[in-house]
């Protein structure tokens, strides 16, 4: 298994260091998992990494960053244009994003937060409003939320519409009219309820 991982690393390094066009390079890198690319980032030169920042799409870059520890992620984000860094950060899970942002110096963190996508910035500001010791500082906003007193069909429609932005769908959280936590439903139970109605 270890040999296979090393082989992927060598292959990725060879692909990045080849003299192919950016379009061909981007296509060849699609054959590799983001985790494998993350594993070789430290072996690339700054120039080679900058080439990747230019040719890879935002989703791929954000996935690569999620496989790195926070310090490494900050190092690579510092090599990018700040607007591009903020765009990539806007695609990262909020709990991971919060951890990465904490590793930036205060001024840079403030600028990055201002440049984040509006919804992501709101989520980060909410998470950061908690002290590190409070459970709220560890929360994520990647979840499905529905209102109480809706039908099974309406709940399924909400699940489908929110699933595009949230991949954490195993538990559906229910809120009351005041947006307060009311309860939770297991996805399996909702599916069974749908079958019975």
N, C-alpha and C positions, 0 to 999 in steps of 0.2 A: 504493500500500500504506500509506504514512504517513497519508494522508487517511482511509483506512478505520479505522485504529487510533484516530485522533483522533475520528472519528465515534462509535465505540464508547464512548470516554471521555465524550463529551458526552451520549450516550444514558444511560449509567450515572448520571452526575451528575443528569440530569433525573429519572430514575426515583427516585433516593435523595431528591431534594429535592421530590418530589411529595407531595401530602397524602393518599396512599392508605393503607389499613390495613396493619399489619405483615404480615398473611398475603398480601395482594396484592403488597406490596413484595418479599417473599421469593420469591414465584412469578415475578414479573417479572425478578428478578435471576438466576433459573435459566437465562434465555436467554443469559446472558453467560458467557464462560470466566473462570475464576478469575484467570488472568493479566491479563485486561482490567480486572477489578475491582482487582487489586493495583496496576495502573498509575495508578488515580485516587485511591487511598487518601490520598496526600499533599495532594490538592486538597480533600478533605472536611474539615469542621470536626471538632473532638473530639466534639461532640454528634452529628454525622451518623455518625461512625465507631462511636460507642457504640450508636447505633440498629442498625447492622449487626451488632455483636457480640451484640445481644439476639435478632435475628431469624434470622440465618444458623445453620445446623447446624455442629457441631464439625468435620465432615469438610471442609466448604466453607471454613471459616475457616482450618483447617490448610493446605489447598491454597493459599489466598491468601497465607499467610505464607511458604510455600516459594518463592514467586515474588519475594519481597522480599529485599533484602540484610539482613544480620544486624542492623545498627543500626536500620533501619526496623522490622524485626520486633519488636525489643526496645521501641521507642517505643510501638508499638501494644499490645503485651502489657502494658506498664506502665499503660495506660489501662483495663485490665480488672481485674475481681475476680481475686485471685491463684489461687483454686481453678479458675476458668474458664480462666485462662491455662495452668495446669498440665494441665488436661484437653485443651486444644487442643494443647499441646506433646507430649502423650502420643501423638498421632496423626501426628506428623511423623517422617520418616525419621531414624533415629538419628544418621547422620553430619551431617545438616543441624541436627538438634536440638542436638548437641554444640557446633557452631559458634555457634548462637544463645545457648546457655547461657553460653558463655565471655564474652559481651558484657555480662552482668548483673554487678552488684557481688557480691562474695563471699557476703554474707549472704542476699541475695535469691536467688542461684543455689542456695544450700544449701536454702532453704525450698522452692523450685520442685522440686528433685530429690526431696525428701521427699514432695511431693504427686503426683509422677508415678505412672502405672500401674506396678504391681510389676515386670512383665516389662521395661518400658521403662527403669525406674530401674536394674534389674540391668544391662541393656545399656549404659546411659550410664556407670555406675560402672566397667564393664569397659573401655570405650573411654577414659575419663578416667584410667585407671590407667597409661596409656602417656604418655611424654613427647612433646611436640609433634614432635620430630625422629624419633620411632619410627614405623614403618609402621602399627602398631596404632592410633595416634591418628587415622588416616585411614580406618579400616575401617568397614564397615557390618554390621549383623546381619540385613539384609534379604536372606536367601539361603535356599536349600533345602539341608538337611543330611540325609543318609541314612547308615545303617550299612553297612559292608562285609558281604559274604556273605549278601545278601538276594536274592530272585528278582527278575526283571524286573517281574513283576506287583506284588510288594510295593513295589518302588521307585516304580512308577507310582501306587500307592495313597498312598504317602508324599508324592509330588509333588502330587497332587490335594488332600490334606488340608492341606499346608503352604502351598499357593498362595493360600489365602484370606487369610493374614497376610503373605505375602511375594510381591511382584510381580516380583522379580528372579529369574526361573526359567530363564534361558538356560543357566546352568551349575549343575549339581547337585554339591555338595561331599560327599565320602565321608569318614567318620571310622571309626576302629577301635574296639575295645571300651573303650579308655582315653580315648575322645573326642578322639584326636589325628588331625590331618589325614592321610588315607590316599591321597586322589587326588580327581580331578574328572571328571565326565562331562558332555559336551555334551548338551543337551536333545534335539537332533536324533538323536544316537546312541542315546539311550534309546528314542525313538519308533521308530527303525528296528529296534532289538533287540526291541521289543514286537511289531512286525509279523512278525518272523521266528520268534517263539516262540508 
